[in-house]
Amino acid sequence: MIDALITAIVFLGIYQMIKVFTDYLLKRRIIISGHVDKADILNAPKDKEELSYPTLKWGLVSFFAGIGLLVIAFIQQNMDSDWIYNQGSYVAVGVELIAISVGFLTYFFIARSRKAPGGRP
């Protein structure tokens, strides 16, 4: 498994180096040919969400993931059996995924309300 991961990382690194070099050569050729205004065609497209809040997003996701872990610990503490450690018990994973998805949904609704015509930019 580790060998496959190392191979994938090396391949990705080589691909990125080749891509940067060929993009440079292509831009250089476009500029030399006199089409300076078209040289930006190779730049990465701008993110359509200008008002995105990446810090807010990951802060909310981390917050709700922590809440999910606390809920799992609280449920385990109040139950007699070790249901988290039983093989085939996916309740803990389900609680954590629900908590993380609530974090993403909270971010989505906050970002959407900020973009609404009545919301602040």
GUDREN-370060 format. One line per 10 residues: number of its first residue (from 1); their letters; for each residue x, y negated, z negated of N, C-alpha, C, O. Coordinates in steps of 0.02 Angstrom, whole numbers. Atoms other than C-alpha are relative to their C-alpha. Example, Ala and Ser with C-alpha at 12.3 -4.5 7.8 and 13.67 -1.06 7.14 Angstrom:
// GUDREN-370060
1	as	45 59 0 615 225 -390 45 -60 0 97 -59 -33  -42 59 3 684 53 -357 -39 -55 -37 -14 -110 -45
END
This chain:
// GUDREN-370060
1	midalitaiv	41 59 0 0 0 0 43 -63 0 28 -111 35  -45 58 4 140 -120 -43 36 -9 66 48 -66 88  -34 5 -65 228 -79 121 -44 -34 51 -21 -75 91  47 31 -47 73 -127 219 -8 -74 -15 -12 -115 31  6 70 19 58 -289 121 62 -40 21 56 -96 46  -62 33 -20 240 -334 152 2 -8 76 22 -61 101  2 4 -73 220 -295 337 -48 -55 24 -32 -93 70  49 51 -18 65 -405 348 26 -70 -14 16 -116 26  -27 66 17 152 -550 261 55 -20 48 58 -78 70  -54 15 -47 305 -539 373 -30 -16 69 -8 -64 101
11	flgiyqmikv	31 12 -65 195 -529 529 -34 -69 0 -29 -106 49  33 65 5 93 -680 471 50 -57 1 38 -109 32  -52 51 0 251 -779 437 30 -11 69 39 -68 91  -28 5 -68 324 -741 609 -51 -32 47 -33 -74 88  53 29 -42 157 -784 691 -5 -76 -12 -10 -114 36  5 72 15 149 -953 602 60 -38 27 52 -93 53  -59 34 -26 328 -997 651 -5 -6 76 11 -59 104  7 2 -73 295 -953 834 -54 -51 20 -45 -88 68  54 47 -15 132 -1052 832 22 -72 -8 7 -113 35  -24 68 11 214 -1208 760 48 -20 56 44 -76 82
21	ftdyllkrri	-49 16 -52 356 -1199 887 -33 -9 68 -17 -56 104  33 7 -65 243 -1172 1038 -45 -62 2 -50 -94 54  40 62 3 126 -1312 982 44 -61 9 25 -109 43  -47 55 -8 277 -1426 969 20 -8 74 21 -63 101  -20 3 -70 334 -1381 1144 -56 -25 45 -45 -63 91  57 22 -40 160 -1406 1215 -14 -74 -9 -27 -110 39  10 71 13 139 -1575 1131 54 -41 34 41 -94 64  -56 36 -31 310 -1628 1192 -11 -5 76 0 -58 105  12 0 -71 266 -1579 1370 -57 -47 19 -53 -82 69  56 45 -13 99 -1673 1361 23 -72 -5 4 -114 37
31	iisghvdkad	-23 69 9 185 -1830 1296 47 -21 55 43 -77 80  -48 16 -54 325 -1822 1425 -37 -12 66 -16 -54 106  37 9 -63 197 -1806 1565 -42 -64 1 -73 -79 51  34 64 2 120 -1971 1508 -70 1 -26 -105 -49 -23  68 -5 27 -40 -1909 1429 2 -4 -76 -17 44 -111  -8 7 73 -7 -1977 1255 -68 4 -35 -72 30 -90  65 -1 31 -193 -1998 1220 -28 71 -8 -72 82 -50  23 -69 5 -220 -1811 1245 45 42 -45 33 102 -52  -46 -39 41 -78 -1759 1129 -33 23 -65 -10 71 -96  34 -20 61 -198 -1750 981 -44 61 9 -73 85 -40
41	ilnapkdkee	43 -57 -13 -290 -1606 1062 24 62 -37 -16 107 -51  -28 -58 34 -175 -1482 974 -3 -5 -75 11 44 -110  6 8 73 -202 -1553 800 -59 40 -25 -107 53 11  55 -38 30 -311 -1455 682 -61 -45 -3 -56 -104 -17  61 41 3 -491 -1513 689 -12 -26 -71 3 8 -120  14 31 64 -542 -1630 550 -59 37 -33 -104 61 0  54 -31 38 -652 -1560 415 -63 -42 7 -61 -102 -4  62 37 -9 -832 -1607 448 -27 -26 -66 -64 -75 -68  23 23 65 -863 -1624 263 49 -51 -29 96 -33 -65  -44 51 26 -780 -1789 225 -10 -12 -74 36 -33 -110
51	lsyptlkwgl	16 12 70 -865 -1799 58 4 63 -42 -30 68 -94  -6 -62 40 -815 -1627 -3 41 -14 -62 84 -58 -63  -33 8 64 -756 -1613 -180 33 66 -19 3 105 -57  -30 -66 14 -634 -1466 -187 15 10 -74 10 66 -99  -15 -8 71 -585 -1501 -366 -63 16 -39 -63 59 -84  64 -14 32 -767 -1505 -420 -21 72 14 -45 107 -31  21 -67 -18 -800 -1344 -325 36 52 -42 5 95 -73  -37 -52 35 -661 -1243 -403 -5 -7 -75 1 42 -112  13 9 71 -690 -1321 -573 -65 33 -21 -68 68 -72  64 -32 16 -872 -1266 -570 4 76 6 -24 111 -36
61	vsffagigll	-6 -73 -8 -828 -1093 -506 38 30 -59 19 82 -85  -39 -25 58 -697 -1070 -643 -41 -3 -63 -39 43 -104  42 9 59 -818 -1136 -774 -52 57 -3 -61 88 -56  51 -51 1 -956 -1016 -723 30 70 -3 -1 115 -31  -33 -65 8 -833 -871 -707 17 12 -73 10 68 -98  -13 -6 72 -780 -905 -886 -63 15 -39 -63 56 -85  64 -14 33 -962 -909 -940 -20 72 12 -44 106 -34  16 -70 -14 -987 -742 -853 41 48 -43 14 98 -68  -42 -43 42 -840 -666 -948 -23 -3 -73 -22 47 -108  25 5 68 -909 -734 -1112 -66 38 -8 -76 70 -60
71	viafiqqnmd	62 -38 4 -1080 -659 -1074 15 75 -3 -17 111 -41  -19 -71 1 -998 -491 -1038 26 19 -69 8 71 -95  -28 -15 67 -901 -499 -1202 -56 0 -53 -55 42 -97  55 4 48 -1058 -550 -1298 -45 61 5 -65 89 -46  42 -59 -9 -1161 -408 -1223 36 62 -26 5 104 -58  -38 -58 22 -1023 -282 -1257 4 2 -76 1 56 -106  -6 3 73 -1006 -341 -1437 -65 20 -34 -64 50 -87  65 -14 31 -1192 -323 -1471 -29 68 19 -82 86 -5  24 -67 -18 -1211 -151 -1391 42 52 -35 101 41 -51  -35 -53 36 -1164 12 -1473 49 38 44 101 59 20
81	sdwiynqgsy	-42 -40 -43 -1089 98 -1322 48 -45 40 36 -105 48  -48 36 -42 -941 46 -1216 -22 6 72 9 43 111  27 -5 -67 -1042 22 -1058 45 -31 52 40 -15 111  -45 31 -48 -908 -85 -979 53 49 24 74 47 82  -55 -44 -17 -778 52 -982 -24 67 28 17 108 48  25 -62 -30 -892 192 -920 12 -2 75 4 -53 108  -11 -4 -72 -848 250 -747 -67 -3 36 -115 31 17  62 8 -37 -981 198 -624 -44 -56 -27 -98 -67 -1  39 55 27 -1041 53 -729 20 -64 35 76 -88 27  -14 61 -37 -1053 -99 -619 -36 -61 -29 -40 -113 3
91	vavgveliai	37 55 32 -1150 -208 -740 47 -59 -12 29 -116 0  -47 54 14 -996 -308 -790 19 -37 64 23 -99 64  -16 31 -64 -949 -339 -609 -58 -40 26 -49 -95 53  60 35 -21 -1127 -389 -570 -11 -64 -38 -27 -116 -8  7 61 40 -1135 -513 -714 51 -52 22 34 -110 28  -52 48 -20 -971 -592 -661 -13 -29 69 -5 -89 79  15 25 -67 -1020 -605 -478 -60 -47 0 -61 -97 37  57 45 5 -1187 -683 -524 22 -67 -29 0 -119 -6  -24 62 31 -1099 -811 -634 40 -41 51 32 -102 55  -40 36 -50 -976 -856 -495 -45 -28 55 -34 -84 78
101	svgfltyffi	45 25 -52 -1116 -871 -367 -42 -58 -26 -58 -104 13  36 58 28 -1211 -987 -484 45 -61 1 21 -117 13  -47 56 -5 -1054 -1095 -489 3 -28 71 2 -89 79  -1 24 -69 -1047 -1103 -299 -66 -34 18 -65 -86 52  64 31 -15 -1233 -1140 -288 -7 -69 -33 -35 -115 -4  1 64 34 -1216 -1279 -416 41 -51 39 19 -108 48  -41 45 -41 -1076 -1356 -313 -37 -19 64 -37 -77 84  35 13 -62 -1179 -1339 -155 -55 -51 -10 -62 -98 30  55 47 11 -1328 -1430 -230 26 -69 -19 -4 -119 0  -30 65 17 -1217 -1568 -302 25 -34 63 12 -93 74
111	arsrkapggr	-28 29 -62 -1127 -1594 -135 -56 -20 47 -52 -72 80  56 16 -44 -1292 -1590 -40 -39 -62 -24 -61 -102 16  36 59 25 -1374 -1717 -154 41 -63 9 13 -117 16  -43 58 -13 -1225 -1833 -131 -4 -22 73 5 -81 88  3 16 -72 -1244 -1824 59 -69 -21 23 -77 -46 78  69 17 -18 -1431 -1852 58 -4 -76 11 34 -113 -19  5 72 -14 -1487 -2023 125 -10 -42 -63 13 -99 -66  10 37 62 -1541 -2076 -49 56 7 -50 60 -31 -98  -54 -13 47 -1386 -2006 -136 59 -46 11 66 -77 63  -60 42 -6 -1225 -2097 -169 51 35 43 53 97 43
121	p	-53 -31 -41 -1079 -2067 -49 58 23 -42 106 50 -16
END
